[in-house]
């Protein structure tokens, strides 16, 4: 829903594990490395515990995709089986020639033969058991017995148990002491701190194609840390709903109000539940958009530039021999008398463009479109960028306006005025790769005016005020 609004190429906060979004912070990367080492070189049983939503499944997926080629993995997603069934489940995952009617002895023999053959080939076999806290104790004991399959020098099977803290409770029982003794490595996924949540949000947004300053301010992150208890699944849900709430308000500035709205609509049990009533008009608007009758407001897009990425990562375009299609203003424009940007000192050029943009915004009709090129909270970066643009584009068609993203002052650079979406899309398609690498998007004048007004009301600007 909100992806184009924030300049995203894909959903940043889906709760379905996607290894492209694996966050190595919060000790996750170190645990992954240790697990790979333990499986490749260790013996016995490995245990990984963490609260619901702490990232165990993501870690398991990463582990499967990063193991050395000589390691073969078997995955049991739902091992809540009787002892007599768990061996069959593992054999079926290995595609061994057994049937449901095969006896325990026949299945065990087939398993041992398979593992011996893999060992001869220099292969290593590991079984990942998810939701291990729900495995009946007798079944856990049957899994332990599998670790007895070995040669004179090596274990034939490695076992990794992923479970919630209740797994530790089950293993601590007196009757499970033999399993406890076989656990050679034990890892715990800690909750993320507020600082780690800040890094996590920035990382996932950047991975999804965002190129703007921080969307989530310090107060919002502190609130999300409290409500989520540092659990990544909860953080994903809160971030997703907060961005949707900001989209519904037609703003790129995610506030504490949006975060509280998201928390109230979640099932965490830490805040009162309230219906997501603000979502109804959003859904209706999106339906209209799908039907092709959306109004100009829905052409509003994002302020690109990622929070944790330094401003220097915004790539200014090199001089081009070809220029963009000329933007045609909706109203008759004055002759272009503006001195080329590059001919002026950078700071003067920036102030000049800010002043001319204010006048330009007042003249445009709400549904006029422009191409947003880049955004940054660094005035030096913006100065450098518009100086480079002056060598490639018509100087009087480059606009800069002040805004606010994540509670911090920022600036956005746009190009051109287009009366229709078709004209704007053609100009966007005609951009060279040097322009496109910063992911330019279309913006409506109506949306920009609302954004500028909101920034002015939040932090009144002074003439010549520099963005911090």
Buried (B, 14 or more C-beta within 10 A) or exposed (E): BBBBBBBBEEBBBEBEBBEEBBBBBBBBEEBBEBBBEBBBEBBBBBBBBBBEBBBBBBBBBBBBEBBEEEBBBBEBEEBBBEBEBBBBBBBBBBEBEBEEEBEEEBBBEBBBEBBEEBBEEEEBBBBBBBBBBBBBBEBBBBBBBBBEBBEEEEBBBBBBBBBBEEBBEBBEEEEBEEBBEBBBBBBBBBBBEBEBBBBBBBBBBBBBBBBBBBBBBEEBBBBBBEBBBBBBBBBBBBBBBBBBBBBBBBBBBBBBEBBBBBBBBBEBEEBEEEEBEBBEEBEEBBEEBEEEEBEBBBBBBBBBBBBBBEBEBBEBBEEBEEEBBEBBBBEEBEEEEBEEBBEBEBEEBBBBBBEBBBEBBEEBEBBBBBBBBBBBBBBBBBBBBBBBBBBBBBBBBBBBBBBBBBBBBBBBBBBBBBBEBEBBBEBBEEBBEBBEEBBBBBBBBBBBBBBBEBBEEBEEBEEEEBBE
